[in-house]
Amino acid sequence: MSLVVQYLDAAYCPQYSNYLLILGNEFSSWISQTVAGQQLNTSVLTPLTAIVLSVVLVKKSGIVPEKFEAGNSNLKLVDVVDRKQGAPVTAGIIEIVKSEPCAFDYDNDCAVIYCIDGSFLLKEGEIKTDVQPGDVVYIPKKKGLKVEWSSPSMGRGFYVTFPHWR
């Protein structure tokens, strides 16, 4: 059983600043069954009492895109939320720098992409779609659909796929 254990930050949850926070689906299930859904009574908590949350937070420092091996493209990505957190989707960050295009097939999943900065060029057959900061793109699950990703300079985006893309 893998758990993320950290102290709560008083700036975010001042009422729980001295308590231990444990994140993890297996432990969450166990503790939920143990306390049978009772409301958390902070008056009986002592320092280092375990508080289990369903919410999963991944801090910016833990989001590090890595080279994605796909031909000669200069593409990096990282799945930030996926099966490991019990999510029905995969969500992450994609970065691409000017290089050869990288093709993804969408036979088994769909995707939504939000362009954070820079720009992307998505190519489906002969049709090109220019994606600028603030734009949202939906790519449907469709047998035989291949989309090439590239960028004229650099692009960074947030993606969600359903179901999991890998």
Buried (B, 14 or more C-beta within 10 A) or exposed (E): EEEBEEEBEEEEEEEBEEBBBBBBBEBBEEBEEEEEEEEEEEEEBEEEEEBBBEEBEBEEEEEEBEEBEBEEBBBBBBBBBBEEBBBEBBBBBBBBBEEEBBBBEBEEBBBBBBBBEBBBBBBBEEEEEEBEEEBEBEBEBEEEBEBBBBBEEBBBBBBBBBEBBE
